[in-house]
């Protein structure tokens, strides 16, 4: 499932993020890469646990918790605290698949990476190149979203970031362990929930709304792990 979640952050929140990141300490992005990834990863990151990362990550998590579209698409159980990266001057990240299990730094907790998420913090006009390229069973998708929009995609997907040839590409990235582990089941639930919301908005008194809600909740009860 590939899902675009628009307007996670407001214009004022984006301005706050960009200002804070401009003043943050940055390190080589390979500090969080595995053996294979460090050979193909060339970017900068704000260190995990940095005060700026913690503060901005908290803002993002708060917005995600009250975003109905994100909650419907991801059915989140656990979310790795958001990280932040920067690409400029030809920096890129070659094709890779994210690790299946992600430790939460400073805690004993681990998160299964059912879903990967990238939240764009730079406007498309601020940089050239830098498309997030995601390959799945339906082909290859080139993603370049407005600032404040998020792309959600399966952690099993092969993906890469094209070289940034001009300007600076800022983004936040993180992983989600879903209550519904199977991507196909999660897609069915998302499609069903979307259809229910549309039906309820147009014909709220239709008894089919309650019948479909019953189906949705029974499927969720059958497939979800908490």
Beta strands, then each sheet from edge to edge (+ up, - down):
strand 1: 2-5
strand 2: 26-28
strand 3: 41-42
strand 4: 44-46
strand 5: 76-79
strand 6: 83-88
strand 7: 92-96
strand 8: 101-103
strand 9: 110-112
strand 10: 115-120
strand 11: 127-129
strand 12: 132-136
strand 13: 139-143
strand 14: 150-154
strand 15: 158-161
strand 16: 164-178
sheet 1: 1+ 14- 10+ 16- 5+
sheet 2: 1+ 14- 10+ 16- 6+ 4- 2+
sheet 3: 1+ 14- 10+ 16- 11+
sheet 4: 3+ 7- 15+ 12- 13+
sheet 5: 8+ 9-
end
